[in-house]
Amino acid sequence: MASPRLETYCCPNRDAATQLVMNFQPEVFCGVCIGSASISLILTILQLLPKKGQSPRKMPKASSSSTILLLISICDILGGLGMIFRSSVWLGFPGFIANISVANRTDVWPSTFCVGSAMWIQLLYSAGFWWLFCYAVDSYLVVRRSAGLSTIVLYHMMTWGLAVMLCVEGIALLYYPSLSSCENGLEHAIPHYITTYVPLLLVLVANPILFRRTVSAVASLLKGRQGIYTENERRLGTEIQMRFFKIMLVFVICWSSNIINETLLFYLEMQPDINEMPLKNIRSAALITWIIMGVLNPMQGFLFTLAFYGWTGWRVDLKWQKREIPWESMSSSTVGENAYPSPVNYQSNIHDSKKISTTDSQQTDEAISMLSEGNTSSDERLTRSSPIYQGW
């Protein structure tokens, strides 16, 4: 799982709270991490692969939102691989990890592996947090018609730049002036924990606000498209709202245990002796949430694909051919292929005002379809209710 305690454990003079959780059934904990990360990794890849039964059609141009969703899944996959590798080494070579001590300063490889694997996991999940924040921003901008594929470059710069900067800064402050002298005081540890949890807390606070404003903007778009708010529009707006709710629900389920665990461990660090009897329940709660983190953190990848695309099925099509993949918008494909005749092709006397109205409606349909990508029923309803389908 992803926790700043992983980097803290690399300090030979680690604090008592970190020692408590890291030494609690390490074989069981590593086994839980490997099992959870492996299951999530397999199911996530299964979700993203093309499925049998999908009719081959022209590949639509990817939107920025679909690209961001794919990048979030890639970050989860790579982070899960880091967890599997790290936990496998800890299980297979317990003596290798035991060499991280104050007395043993000649062998630098155990500390190098400890720091490197912890940074890999932390960096990938931190980047996933930033991409999730960018998805909320992009969803709002798409509805406001202020975003597109060109903005993905800015998202890359912000996401990877901030993720690397905060990760390196937190590690540098934690291990300053050397690995053997870290954790000598809270001035080393607190900045590291802040840089780790800033993107997580940003998603928890900012994303619900952005999602709520996006849903309100979607309702206004749907009402203004034809001047009425039909049952189809109402259902589509509800499904987009439910999609955002599922995303935040998965995020809260997977990471709330981290916040609870960190709060409990910080409280224990403030105590003169964490082994006192009055603190028994707090120690037990910290250990329980520690194991829960090992289960839920790696499962984020698979649960996010369920929130993004729904269950895509077991029937994988491994044949390499142009095929519409789950994260692409079906309705944008329909518009791009002119599946239904445009009134411009059959009515030469159409007025300029109606052309402008049709163009605006197409832009609205494309903006809405980006928010409902992967949802076939929503895209079909959107196509049926569009002016193009109705043949103005």
C-alpha positions in Angstrom: 0.0 0.0 0.0 1.0 3.7 -0.2 1.9 5.3 3.0 4.7 7.8 4.0 5.6 5.2 6.7 7.3 3.2 4.0 9.9 5.9 3.6 10.1 6.5 7.3 10.9 2.8 7.9 14.0 3.3 5.8 15.4 5.4 8.6 17.6 3.3 10.9 16.5 5.4 13.9 12.8 5.2 13.0 10.1 6.4 15.5 8.3 4.0 17.8 4.9 4.3 16.0 6.5 3.4 12.7 8.3 0.5 14.3 5.0 -0.7 15.8 3.1 -1.0 12.5 6.0 -2.2 10.3 6.9 -5.0 12.7 3.3 -6.2 13.2 3.0 -9.5 11.3 5.2 -8.4 8.4 4.8 -11.7 6.5 1.0 -11.5 6.8 1.0 -7.8 5.8 3.2 -8.4 2.8 1.1 -11.3 1.7 -2.0 -9.2 1.9 -0.4 -6.5 -0.2 0.7 -9.0 -2.8 -2.7 -10.7 -3.0 -4.7 -7.5 -3.2 -2.4 -5.8 -5.7 -2.3 -8.9 -7.9 -6.1 -9.2 -8.0 -6.5 -5.6 -8.7 -3.8 -5.6 -11.4 -5.4 -8.6 -13.2 -8.9 -7.2 -13.1 -7.9 -3.7 -14.1 -6.1 -5.0 -17.2 -9.1 -7.2 -17.9 -11.4 -4.2 -17.7 -9.3 -2.2 -20.1 -8.9 -4.9 -22.8 -11.3 -4.9 -25.8 -14.2 -7.4 -25.5 -15.7 -9.9 -27.9 -19.1 -8.8 -29.3 -18.1 -5.2 -29.9 -18.8 -4.4 -33.5 -15.7 -3.0 -35.3 -16.1 0.6 -36.2 -14.1 3.7 -37.0 -12.0 4.7 -34.0 -13.2 8.1 -32.7 -10.8 10.8 -31.7 -10.0 10.5 -28.1 -11.0 13.3 -25.7 -8.9 14.7 -23.0 -11.2 13.2 -20.4 -10.8 9.7 -21.8 -7.0 10.1 -21.9 -7.0 11.2 -18.2 -9.1 8.2 -17.2 -6.6 5.9 -19.0 -3.7 7.6 -17.3 -5.2 7.2 -13.9 -5.5 3.4 -14.6 -1.9 3.3 -15.8 -0.7 5.0 -12.6 -2.7 2.4 -10.5 -1.2 -0.5 -12.5 2.4 0.7 -12.1 1.9 1.5 -8.4 0.4 -2.0 -7.9 3.5 -3.5 -9.7 5.7 -1.6 -7.3 3.8 -3.0 -4.3 4.1 -6.5 -5.6 7.8 -6.2 -6.2 8.5 -4.6 -2.8 6.4 -7.0 -0.8 7.9 -10.0 -2.7 11.5 -8.9 -1.8 10.5 -8.4 1.8 9.0 -11.9 2.0 11.7 -13.6 0.0 14.7 -11.9 1.5 13.9 -11.0 5.1 17.6 -10.8 6.1 18.1 -8.2 3.3 15.6 -5.8 4.8 16.9 -6.5 8.3 20.2 -4.9 7.4 18.6 -1.5 7.6 20.2 -0.5 11.0 22.4 2.1 12.5 25.2 -0.4 13.1 25.3 -1.7 9.5 26.5 1.3 7.4 28.7 -0.5 4.9 25.9 -2.2 2.8 23.9 0.5 1.1 21.7 -1.7 -1.1 19.1 -2.5 1.6 18.5 1.2 2.2 18.7 2.0 -1.5 16.0 -0.6 -2.2 13.9 0.6 0.7 14.0 4.2 -0.4 13.7 3.5 -4.1 10.7 1.1 -3.9 8.9 3.4 -1.4 9.4 6.5 -3.7 8.2 4.5 -6.7 4.9 3.6 -5.0 4.4 7.1 -3.5 5.2 8.9 -6.8 2.8 6.8 -8.9 -0.1 7.1 -6.5 0.5 10.8 -6.0 0.5 11.3 -9.8 -2.8 9.3 -9.8 -4.3 11.8 -7.3 -3.2 14.8 -9.4 -4.7 13.1 -12.5 -8.0 12.6 -10.7 -8.0 16.3 -9.8 -7.3 17.2 -13.4 -10.2 15.0 -14.4 -12.5 17.0 -12.2 -11.1 20.3 -13.7 -11.4 19.0 -17.2 -14.9 17.8 -16.8 -16.0 21.3 -15.7 -14.0 23.0 -18.5 -15.4 20.6 -21.1 -19.0 21.5 -20.2 -17.9 25.2 -20.3 -16.4 24.5 -23.7 -13.0 25.7 -22.5 -11.0 22.4 -22.7 -9.9 20.0 -25.3 -7.1 17.7 -26.3 -4.7 20.6 -26.4 -5.1 21.1 -22.6 -3.7 17.5 -22.0 -0.2 18.9 -22.3 -0.9 21.3 -19.5 -2.3 18.5 -17.4 0.9 16.4 -18.0 3.1 19.3 -16.9 1.1 20.0 -13.8 0.6 16.4 -12.8 4.1 15.0 -13.3 5.8 18.2 -12.3 3.9 18.6 -9.0 4.1 14.8 -8.2 7.9 14.7 -8.8 8.5 18.0 -7.0 6.6 17.2 -3.9 7.9 13.6 -3.7 11.6 14.7 -4.1 11.1 17.6 -1.7 9.5 15.4 1.0 12.2 12.7 0.7 15.0 15.3 0.7 13.6 16.9 3.9 13.1 13.5 5.5 16.6 12.2 4.9 18.5 15.5 5.4 21.4 15.7 6.0 21.8 11.9 5.6 19.8 8.7 5.8 21.2 7.8 9.2 20.1 11.0 10.8 16.5 11.2 9.6 13.6 11.1 12.0 15.6 12.7 14.7 12.9 15.3 15.1 9.4 16.2 13.7 11.0 18.9 11.6 12.2 16.1 9.3 9.0 14.0 9.3 6.2 16.6 9.2 7.1 18.2 5.8 7.4 14.7 4.3 3.9 13.8 5.5 2.5 17.1 4.3 3.9 16.7 0.8 2.5 13.2 0.7 -1.1 14.0 1.8 -1.5 17.3 0.0 -2.8 15.8 -3.3 -5.0 13.3 -1.5 -6.6 16.0 0.6 -7.0 18.2 -2.5 -9.0 15.5 -4.2 -11.2 15.0 -1.1 -11.9 18.7 -0.9 -11.8 20.1 -4.4 -13.2 17.3 -6.5 -16.7 17.2 -4.9 -17.0 20.9 -5.4 -15.9 20.7 -9.1 -18.2 17.7 -9.7 -21.2 19.4 -8.2 -20.6 22.5 -10.4 -20.2 20.3 -13.5 -23.5 18.6 -12.8 -25.2 21.9 -12.5 -23.7 23.1 -15.8 -24.7 19.8 -17.5 -28.3 20.4 -16.4 -28.2 23.9 -17.9 -26.8 22.6 -21.1 -29.4 19.9 -21.4 -32.2 22.3 -20.8 -30.9 24.8 -23.2 -30.3 22.3 -26.0 -34.0 22.1 -27.0 -35.7 24.4 -24.6 -37.2 21.5 -22.6 -35.9 19.1 -20.0 -37.2 15.6 -21.1 -37.0 12.3 -19.3 -33.9 11.4 -21.4 -32.1 14.5 -20.4 -33.0 14.0 -16.8 -31.7 10.4 -16.8 -28.5 11.4 -18.6 -27.8 14.1 -16.0 -28.5 11.6 -13.2 -26.1 9.1 -14.7 -23.3 11.6 -15.0 -24.0 12.6 -11.4 -23.9 9.0 -10.3 -20.6 8.5 -12.1 -19.0 11.3 -10.2 -20.5 10.0 -7.0 -19.0 6.5 -7.7 -15.6 8.0 -8.3 -15.5 9.9 -5.0 -17.0 6.9 -3.2 -14.2 4.6 -4.4 -11.6 7.3 -3.5 -13.0 7.7 0.1 -13.2 3.9 0.6 -9.7 3.3 -0.5 -7.9 6.2 1.3 -9.9 7.1 4.4 -8.1 4.3 6.3 -4.8 6.1 5.5 -6.0 9.3 7.1 -7.3 7.5 10.2 -4.2 5.4 10.5 -1.9 8.4 10.2 -3.9 10.3 12.8 -3.7 7.5 15.3 0.0 7.0 14.7 0.8 10.7 15.2 -1.2 10.6 18.4 0.9 7.7 19.6 4.1 9.5 18.6 3.1 12.4 20.9 2.9 10.0 23.9 6.0 9.4 26.2 5.5 5.6 26.0 3.2 4.1 23.3 3.2 0.7 25.1 1.2 2.0 28.1 -2.0 0.1 28.8 -4.4 3.1 28.4 -3.2 3.3 24.7 -4.0 -0.4 24.0 -7.2 0.4 22.1 -5.5 3.1 20.0 -2.6 0.7 19.2 -5.1 -2.0 18.1 -7.0 0.5 15.9 -3.8 1.6 14.3 -2.8 -2.0 13.5 -6.2 -2.8 12.1 -6.3 0.2 9.9 -2.8 -0.7 8.8 -3.9 -4.1 7.5 -7.0 -2.5 5.9 -4.7 -0.1 4.0 -2.8 -3.1 2.6 -6.1 -4.4 1.2 -7.9 -1.2 0.0 -5.0 0.9 -1.4 -4.1 -1.5 -4.2 -7.8 -2.2 -5.1 -8.3 1.4 -6.2 -7.2 0.5 -9.7 -9.9 -2.0 -10.3 -12.6 -0.2 -8.4 -11.9 3.0 -10.4 -12.4 1.1 -13.7 -15.8 0.0 -12.4 -16.7 3.6 -11.6 -15.4 4.8 -14.9 -16.7 2.2 -17.3 -18.9 -0.3 -15.3 -18.2 -4.0 -15.6 -17.0 -4.7 -19.2 -17.2 -8.5 -19.0 -14.9 -11.5 -19.2 -14.9 -12.2 -22.9 -11.6 -10.6 -24.0 -10.9 -10.2 -27.7 -7.1 -10.5 -28.2 -7.2 -10.1 -32.0 -5.3 -6.9 -33.0 -7.7 -4.9 -35.0 -9.2 -1.4 -35.0 -12.0 -1.6 -32.5 -13.7 0.8 -30.3 -12.2 0.4 -26.8 -14.3 0.9 -23.6 -13.0 4.3 -22.7 -13.9 6.0 -25.9 -17.1 7.8 -26.5 -19.6 6.0 -28.6 -21.8 9.0 -29.3 -18.9 11.0 -30.7 -18.2 8.1 -33.1 -21.8 8.2 -34.2 -21.6 11.9 -34.9 -18.2 11.5 -36.7 -19.5 8.8 -39.0 -22.7 10.7 -39.9 -24.7 7.6 -38.9 -27.8 9.7 -39.3 -28.3 12.1 -42.2 -27.6 15.7 -41.4 -30.3 18.1 -42.4 -27.6 20.1 -44.2 -27.2 17.3 -46.8 -30.9 17.3 -47.6 -32.2 20.8 -47.1 -30.4 23.4 -49.2 -32.6 26.2 -48.0 -31.8 25.9 -44.3 -31.3 29.2 -42.5 -28.0 30.3 -41.0 -29.6 30.6 -37.6 -30.6 26.9 -37.7 -27.1 25.9 -38.8 -25.6 27.7 -35.8 -28.2 26.1 -33.5 -27.3 22.7 -34.9 -23.6 23.3 -34.4 -24.2 24.4 -30.9 -26.3 21.3 -30.2 -23.5 19.1 -31.7 -21.0 20.7 -29.4 -23.3 20.2 -26.4 -23.8 16.5 -27.4 -20.0 16.1 -27.6 -19.4 17.7 -24.3 -22.0 15.6 -22.6 -20.7 12.4 -24.3 -17.2 13.0 -22.9 -18.7 12.9 -19.4 -20.6 9.7 -20.1 -17.9 7.8 -22.0 -18.1 4.1 -21.6 -21.8 4.2 -20.8 -23.5 2.7 -23.8 -27.1 3.3 -22.7 -26.3 7.0 -22.0 -24.7 7.5 -25.4 -27.6 5.9 -27.2 -30.1 8.0 -25.4 -28.0 11.1 -26.1 -27.9 10.2 -29.9 -31.7 9.6 -30.0 -32.5 12.8 -28.3 -30.1 14.9 -30.4 -31.4 17.1 -33.2 -29.3 15.2 -35.8 -31.2 12.0 -35.0 -34.5 13.7 -35.1 -33.8 15.2 -38.5 -34.7 18.8 -37.7 
